Amino acid sequence: MFQKFLKQLLLISRDNAFEAQTANMQKYIDTLSIEQISCLTKEIGTIPEYIKASSSLEKLYSKSSDIILSKCFQFLGLKSSLIHDRANSADIIAESNYHRYSLVADAKCFRMSRTAKNQKDFKVSALSNWRGLEHEYSVLVCPYFQYPKKESQIYKSALDNNVCLLSWEHLSIMLDNNVIEDANLSLEIIWNSSQAISRDSKLSFKNANQCLLPKINTIITKKLNIEQNYFTLLLNNHKEIIKQRANLEIKYCKNKLLEIEQYTKEQAIDALKKETKMEEKITAIQNFINGL
């Protein structure tokens, strides 16, 4: 399913302005079933290496992940929509149909090759600010195994600002187990997990940065009545999917290296020029000077 999604992404990215591309991806994702969306959540958090960093294709990939996250909330029984044309804001708003609360959410995707992730990559504090007084909760969705495994400032920030640290894997497990909020089931405790952890735990100043994922997992399994061993098994299944993706990404990188090794001197120079974009930078600077 993920490969089909990527083919559609590439097809839509070839024409039109970004707004039109986003609209076309929205139309495509709206046609997908809950099973297909669940399949995408298992891989969408990992950006393929062939998508260039800061490229228009990466931008469309990121926007598509927002659309998929919004769709996940809808399948979980919430009203959800993307926020358009608002700078410095969360990407998604979701509202309960039964329990009179709303939340803002932000989707994150990372490359497997990106090893140095810090607090600004997760934007935990920003999510709290985006929530404001209008919404009760803030939800950050990242790849589960890309969250820091041990201590990190993002965990303390999540506790201080009551930001729920969720993962694509959590959403996949919820969708696969047919979790749907209704009059008798409120998912509010999940979105409010950081406050629940702060209230129920005696976290000292020294260990306030500790990884919160085990505690979040406990909240989710208790709320959804899922056995911990079964939940762990599902997470391990996700690990296998990630390992398969890793092999594909490594294969791409190795093939790219082999291709580069075959370059002539002229081809290597041309490739380096394109990569550094120095000629475009010179033109941009010259245009800036001419406009003074």
RODO-2510 file (C-alpha; in nm, 4 decimals, decimal comma):
residues 292
     n   res          X          Y          Z
     1     m     0,0000     0,0000     0,0000
     2     f     0,2812     0,2400     0,0856
     3     q     0,4410     0,1918    -0,2555
     4     k     0,1073     0,2693    -0,4233
     5     f     0,0851     0,5818    -0,2110
     6     l     0,4337     0,6907    -0,3199
     7     k     0,3477     0,6368    -0,6865
     8     q     0,0400     0,8553    -0,6443
     9     l     0,2472     1,1162    -0,4642
    10     l     0,5003     1,1288    -0,7483
    11     l     0,2252     1,1469    -1,0085
    12     i     0,0439     1,4344    -0,8399
    13     s     0,3694     1,6238    -0,7707
    14     r     0,4523     1,6578    -1,1414
    15     d     0,1938     1,9224    -1,2249
    16     n     0,0058     2,2152    -1,0770
    17     a     0,0787     2,4472    -0,7879
    18     f     0,1278     2,3146    -0,4364
    19     e    -0,2289     2,4016    -0,3341
    20     a    -0,3643     2,1951    -0,6226
    21     q    -0,1289     1,9091    -0,5369
    22     t    -0,2523     1,9142    -0,1776
    23     a    -0,6138     1,9112    -0,2918
    24     n    -0,5459     1,6141    -0,5197
    25     m    -0,3721     1,4226    -0,2404
    26     q    -0,6692     1,4991    -0,0149
    27     k    -0,9050     1,3543    -0,2761
    28     y    -0,6897     1,0439    -0,3120
    29     i    -0,6535     0,9818     0,0634
    30     d    -1,0275     1,0375     0,1177
    31     t    -1,0925     0,7320    -0,1034
    32     l    -0,8841     0,4996     0,1150
    33     s    -1,0371     0,2497     0,3552
    34     i    -0,9517     0,2192     0,7231
    35     e    -0,7381    -0,0856     0,6406
    36     q    -0,5434     0,1099     0,3790
    37     i    -0,4942     0,4071     0,6118
    38     s    -0,3719     0,1719     0,8835
    39     c    -0,1193     0,0269     0,6381
    40     l     0,0071     0,3761     0,5613
    41     t     0,0475     0,4643     0,9298
    42     k     0,2915     0,1743     0,9588
    43     e     0,5340     0,3442     0,7164
    44     i     0,4405     0,7091     0,6635
    45     g     0,6634     0,8194     0,9526
    46     t     0,9743     0,7227     0,7541
    47     i     1,0611     0,9571     0,4670
    48     p     1,2193     0,7669     0,1743
    49     e     1,5818     0,8586     0,1131
    50     y     1,5196     0,9291    -0,2571
    51     i     1,3011     1,2261    -0,1635
    52     k     1,5416     1,5187    -0,1428
    53     a     1,5474     1,7208     0,1772
    54     s     1,3645     2,0548     0,1564
    55     s     1,2336     1,9668    -0,1896
    56     s     0,8814     2,0356    -0,3129
    57     l     0,8226     1,6595    -0,3072
    58     e     0,9219     1,6408     0,0594
    59     k     0,6838     1,9270     0,1313
    60     l     0,3998     1,7385    -0,0383
    61     y     0,4946     1,4205     0,1500
    62     s     0,4750     1,6104     0,4784
    63     k     0,1389     1,7632     0,3901
    64     s     0,0112     1,4191     0,2919
    65     s     0,1098     1,2873     0,6346
    66     d    -0,1071     1,5618     0,7862
    67     i    -0,3984     1,4483     0,5709
    68     i    -0,3435     1,0863     0,6770
    69     l    -0,3341     1,1865     1,0445
    70     s    -0,6582     1,3789     1,0052
    71     k    -0,8099     1,0719     0,8409
    72     c    -0,6959     0,8595     1,1372
    73     f    -0,8847     1,0862     1,3761
    74     q    -1,1932     1,0532     1,1586
    75     f    -1,1740     0,6730     1,1668
    76     l    -1,1348     0,6964     1,5453
    77     g    -1,4729     0,8689     1,5555
    78     l    -1,3713     1,2361     1,5744
    79     k    -1,4474     1,5242     1,3431
    80     s    -1,1167     1,6339     1,1955
    81     s    -0,9873     1,8781     0,9386
    82     l    -0,6653     2,0372     0,8199
    83     i    -0,5792     2,3953     0,9001
    84     h    -0,5028     2,5877     0,5808
    85     d    -0,3573     2,9348     0,5338
    86     r    -0,2570     2,9844     0,8969
    87     a     0,1111     3,0374     0,9607
    88     n     0,2707     2,9279     1,2873
    89     s    -0,0135     2,6962     1,3864
    90     a    -0,0857     2,3284     1,4300
    91     d    -0,1739     2,1364     1,1158
    92     i    -0,4885     1,9592     1,2344
    93     i    -0,7933     2,0213     1,4497
    94     a    -1,0047     1,7319     1,5777
    95     e    -1,3243     1,7490     1,7811
    96     s    -1,5143     1,4866     1,9746
    97     n    -1,8660     1,4124     1,8537
    98     y    -1,9766     1,3063     2,2022
    99     h    -1,7556     1,4408     2,4810
   100     r    -1,7238     1,8145     2,4209
   101     y    -1,3501     1,8490     2,3733
   102     s    -1,1205     1,9378     2,0864
   103     l    -0,7517     1,9047     2,0147
   104     v    -0,4799     2,0332     1,7858
   105     a    -0,2325     1,7910     1,6342
   106     d     0,0950     1,7928     1,4455
   107     a     0,2363     1,5062     1,2362
   108     k     0,6104     1,4401     1,2144
   109     c     0,8060     1,2227     0,9729
   110     f     1,1810     1,1585     0,9805
   111     r     1,4416     0,9896     0,7648
   112     m     1,6113     0,6838     0,9108
   113     s     1,9439     0,8479     0,8245
   114     r     1,8703     1,1475     1,0440
   115     t     2,0397     1,0676     1,3722
   116     a     2,0605     1,4091     1,5408
   117     k     1,7115     1,5065     1,6499
   118     n     1,6646     1,7667     1,9201
   119     q     1,3811     1,9451     2,0919
   120     k     1,3122     2,1886     1,8095
   121     d     1,2482     1,8982     1,5708
   122     f     0,9473     1,7934     1,7786
   123     k     0,8031     2,1409     1,8510
   124     v     0,6442     2,0282     2,1764
   125     s     0,6219     2,3757     2,3311
   126     a     0,4860     2,5207     2,0072
   127     l     0,2002     2,2704     2,0104
   128     s     0,1026     2,3906     2,3544
   129     n     0,0962     2,7507     2,2308
   130     w    -0,1079     2,6520     1,9250
   131     r    -0,3655     2,4897     2,1517
   132     g    -0,4380     2,8236     2,3172
   133     l    -0,7621     2,8633     2,5111
   134     e    -0,9814     2,7302     2,2326
   135     h    -0,8783     2,3632     2,2486
   136     e    -0,8291     2,1290     2,5423
   137     y    -0,5469     1,9088     2,4137
   138     s    -0,2349     1,9006     2,1969
   139     v    -0,1192     1,5818     2,0250
   140     l     0,2192     1,5207     1,8630
   141     v     0,2428     1,2162     1,6340
   142     c     0,5913     1,0849     1,5494
   143     p     0,7402     0,7485     1,4552
   144     y     0,7481     0,5466     1,7789
   145     f     1,1057     0,4297     1,7419
   146     q     1,2314     0,7776     1,6512
   147     y     1,1367     0,9195     1,9900
   148     p     1,4432     0,9453     2,2184
   149     k     1,4878     0,6106     2,3928
   150     k     1,6257     0,7474     2,7177
   151     e     1,6286     1,0977     2,8573
   152     s     1,5282     1,4019     2,6559
   153     q     1,4092     1,7535     2,7206
   154     i     1,1017     1,6842     2,5039
   155     y     0,9575     1,4601     2,7767
   156     k     0,9816     1,7270     3,0433
   157     s     0,8413     1,9789     2,7963
   158     a     0,5489     1,7441     2,7213
   159     l     0,4739     1,7147     3,0934
   160     d     0,5103     2,0887     3,1563
   161     n     0,2876     2,1810     2,8612
   162     n     0,0474     1,8844     2,8675
   163     v     0,1291     1,7665     2,5152
   164     c     0,0373     1,4088     2,4287
   165     l     0,3300     1,2227     2,2721
   166     l     0,1623     0,9743     2,0407
   167     s     0,3053     0,7680     1,7549
   168     w     0,2001     0,6418     1,4150
   169     e     0,2328     0,2926     1,5600
   170     h    -0,0141     0,3783     1,8376
   171     l    -0,2626     0,4958     1,5769
   172     s    -0,2115     0,1840     1,3673
   173     i    -0,2792    -0,0400     1,6676
   174     m    -0,5928     0,1582     1,7522
   175     l    -0,7230     0,1367     1,3954
   176     d    -0,6417    -0,2343     1,3651
   177     n    -0,8345    -0,3004     1,6864
   178     n    -1,1416    -0,1085     1,5639
   179     v    -1,1222     0,1606     1,8306
   180     i    -1,3991     0,4155     1,7731
   181     e    -1,4996     0,6844     2,0176
   182     d    -1,8710     0,6888     2,0975
   183     a    -2,1015     0,7930     2,3787
   184     n    -1,9658     0,5130     2,5980
   185     l    -1,5987     0,5386     2,5045
   186     s    -1,4006     0,8590     2,5396
   187     l    -1,0407     0,8736     2,4184
   188     e    -0,9830     1,1875     2,6218
   189     i    -0,7506     1,0189     2,8726
   190     i    -0,5115     0,9354     2,5864
   191     w    -0,4952     1,2922     2,4582
   192     n    -0,4547     1,4039     2,8216
   193     s    -0,1882     1,1423     2,8989
   194     s     0,0882     1,3870     2,9929
   195     q    -0,1272     1,5498     3,2577
   196     a    -0,2301     1,2066     3,3841
   197     i     0,1355     1,1048     3,4109
   198     s     0,2220     1,4283     3,5898
   199     r    -0,0629     1,3782     3,8335
   200     d    -0,0024     1,0096     3,9072
   201     s     0,3783     1,0028     3,9060
   202     k     0,6239     1,1415     4,1531
   203     l     0,8765     1,2589     3,8973
   204     s     1,1664     1,4406     4,0579
   205     f     1,3492     1,7248     3,8888
   206     k     1,6366     1,4862     3,8111
   207     n     1,4289     1,2306     3,6185
   208     a     1,1673     1,4579     3,4637
   209     n     1,3411     1,4056     3,1271
   210     q     1,2983     1,0279     3,1301
   211     c     1,1277     0,8533     2,8371
   212     l     0,7493     0,8633     2,8774
   213     l     0,6612     0,5990     2,6181
   214     p     0,6200     0,3100     2,8654
   215     k     0,3792     0,5174     3,0744
   216     i     0,1879     0,6286     2,7647
   217     n     0,1656     0,2659     2,6503
   218     t     0,0172     0,1702     2,9863
   219     i    -0,2483     0,4410     2,9594
   220     i    -0,3423     0,3272     2,6077
   221     t    -0,3569    -0,0447     2,6896
   222     k    -0,5677     0,0139     3,0022
   223     k    -0,8086     0,2455     2,8262
   224     l    -0,8531     0,0179     2,5258
   225     n    -0,8479    -0,3020     2,7336
   226     i    -0,5533    -0,4443     2,5397
   227     e    -0,3234    -0,6902     2,7158
   228     q     0,0298    -0,5565     2,7613
   229     n     0,1903    -0,8685     2,6120
   230     y    -0,0310    -0,8412     2,3041
   231     f     0,0534    -0,4717     2,2730
   232     t     0,4253    -0,5519     2,2942
   233     l     0,3807    -0,8164     2,0241
   234     l     0,2158    -0,5598     1,7974
   235     l     0,5019    -0,3145     1,8537
   236     n     0,7507    -0,5893     1,7671
   237     n     0,5581    -0,6528     1,4449
   238     h     0,6034    -0,2862     1,3617
   239     k     0,9763    -0,3267     1,4224
   240     e     0,9872    -0,5926     1,1515
   241     i     0,8136    -0,3595     0,9061
   242     i     1,0692    -0,0902     0,9883
   243     k     1,3560    -0,3348     0,9356
   244     q     1,2170    -0,4200     0,5917
   245     r     1,2003    -0,0502     0,5067
   246     a     1,5551    -0,0058     0,6347
   247     n     1,6791    -0,2717     0,3928
   248     l     1,5095    -0,0895     0,1044
   249     e     1,6605     0,2446     0,2085
   250     i     2,0082     0,0892     0,2393
   251     k     1,9693    -0,0711    -0,1031
   252     y     1,8765     0,2659    -0,2550
   253     c     2,1795     0,4355    -0,0952
   254     k     2,4176     0,1609    -0,2122
   255     n     2,2822     0,1762    -0,5672
   256     k     2,3226     0,5531    -0,5622
   257     l     2,6844     0,5158    -0,4553
   258     l     2,7474     0,2700    -0,7373
   259     e     2,5911     0,5151    -0,9823
   260     i     2,8104     0,8003    -0,8581
   261     e     3,1230     0,5862    -0,8865
   262     q     3,0501     0,5503    -1,2588
   263     y     3,0396     0,9275    -1,3181
   264     t     3,2890     1,0892    -1,5501
   265     k     3,4669     1,3986    -1,4226
   266     e     3,2251     1,6222    -1,6135
   267     q     2,9203     1,4354    -1,4800
   268     a     3,0537     1,4608    -1,1263
   269     i     3,1041     1,8369    -1,1605
   270     d     2,7541     1,8830    -1,3041
   271     a     2,6025     1,6751    -1,0239
   272     l     2,7887     1,8753    -0,7610
   273     k     2,6704     2,2015    -0,9166
   274     k     2,3110     2,0832    -0,9023
   275     e     2,3508     1,9636    -0,5441
   276     t     2,5029     2,2871    -0,4130
   277     k     2,2804     2,5110    -0,6309
   278     m     2,5588     2,7707    -0,6342
   279     e     2,4653     2,9069    -0,9771
   280     e     2,1050     2,9615    -0,8629
   281     k     2,2325     3,1319    -0,5477
   282     i     2,4517     3,3665    -0,7520
   283     t     2,1529     3,4588    -0,9705
   284     a     1,9320     3,5172    -0,6654
   285     i     2,1931     3,7395    -0,4984
   286     q     2,2454     3,9348    -0,8213
   287     n     1,8703     3,9867    -0,8579
   288     f     1,8570     4,1075    -0,4983
   289     i     2,1379     4,3570    -0,5613
   290     n     1,9756     4,4765    -0,8851
   291     g     1,6542     4,5425    -0,6982
   292     l     1,8136     4,7732    -0,4386
***
